[in-house]
Amino acid sequence: MVNTSVNLCGITLNNPVIPASGTFGFGYEFADIYDINILGSISVKGTTLSPRFGNECPRIAECPAGMLNSVGLQNPGAEKVLSKELPKLKEKYSKKIMMNVSGFSVEEYVKTCEVLSKSDMIGWFEINVSCPNVHGGGLSFGTDAKSIEKVTKAVKKVTDKPIIIKLSPNVTDIVTLAKAAEGAGADGVSLINTLLGMRFDLKTKKPVLANVTGGYSGPGIFPVALRMVYQVSQAVKIPVVGMGGISSAEDVIEMMIAGASAVEIGAANLVDPYACKKIIEELPAVMEKYGISDLSGLKGEL
């Protein structure tokens, strides 16, 4: 009998699999096709203080070993998420969720967390300082250590829920940024967000995305994500949530060997809506195959 449970910032998950923000809606949408309570947790759709329509279309494009997206944080805003979306999810899901928050200023991050902190469903706040698809927000914070420190300290003052800072791979040294988050009091970090990329339509000679560039995700980025998770986990003492191209139970185990305490699965959900379910169901057999009795014992085994 294998043990798939893990601990993330003091909260126990019966398995480490968390659908990544932006790839699983607010969660309840998937409850129509399988019991979402099998999930370790859910990182719900990124939420901003005010409603956002998102970027112009086209904003999703396929590419080899993955996809590009420039959705642009489309969401109904914090108040509506609190009053409408989270209650809908609570009808279908009984565990703690990860609340992904984005902003365009320190004040916006703070106000959004203040509004959403009223929900007892939230186990962790995942502070997205790494979105490459919006102008003037997200990534502008995530590439600067001092900005990460300011956001982390400010948010920590308005909530007692664990704060996980979501980091960008579009930087020279992700370790420095992870250490800045840790030094400012973050309870954990999650990485990586999408890599900045683009494609051209050869017929029109124009970018395939209206936003010109977008975030590249999918299996193609897995080796990069694995390397960054390993580097960060070696440098900080706080938990690391690993993500980026995970599409199998084997990938989950590899990510945890690199140092992750839990994992998020993103693009795979858009290819196969049953992806997380399949990975969770396959995980025990894959653990047995490789002689692994306890997932939590893998962390940092390298």
Protein Blocks (a to p, Z undefined) as FASTA:
>chain_A
ZZfbdceehiacfbfbdcdehilonojmmmmmocfklpmbdcdddddfbdcebjcddfbd
cdehiacddekopaebjklmmmmmmmmmmmmpcbdcddddddfbfklmmmmmmmmmmpmk
bmbdcddfkbfkbghiajlmmmpmklmmmmmmmmmmmocbdcdddddfkbfblmlmmmmm
mmnopabdcdddddddddddfklopafbfnlpacdedjklmmmmmmmmmmmmmmpmbdcd
deehiabfklmmmmmmnopabdcdfklmmmmmklmmmmmmmmmmmmmmnopabfklmgok
ZZ
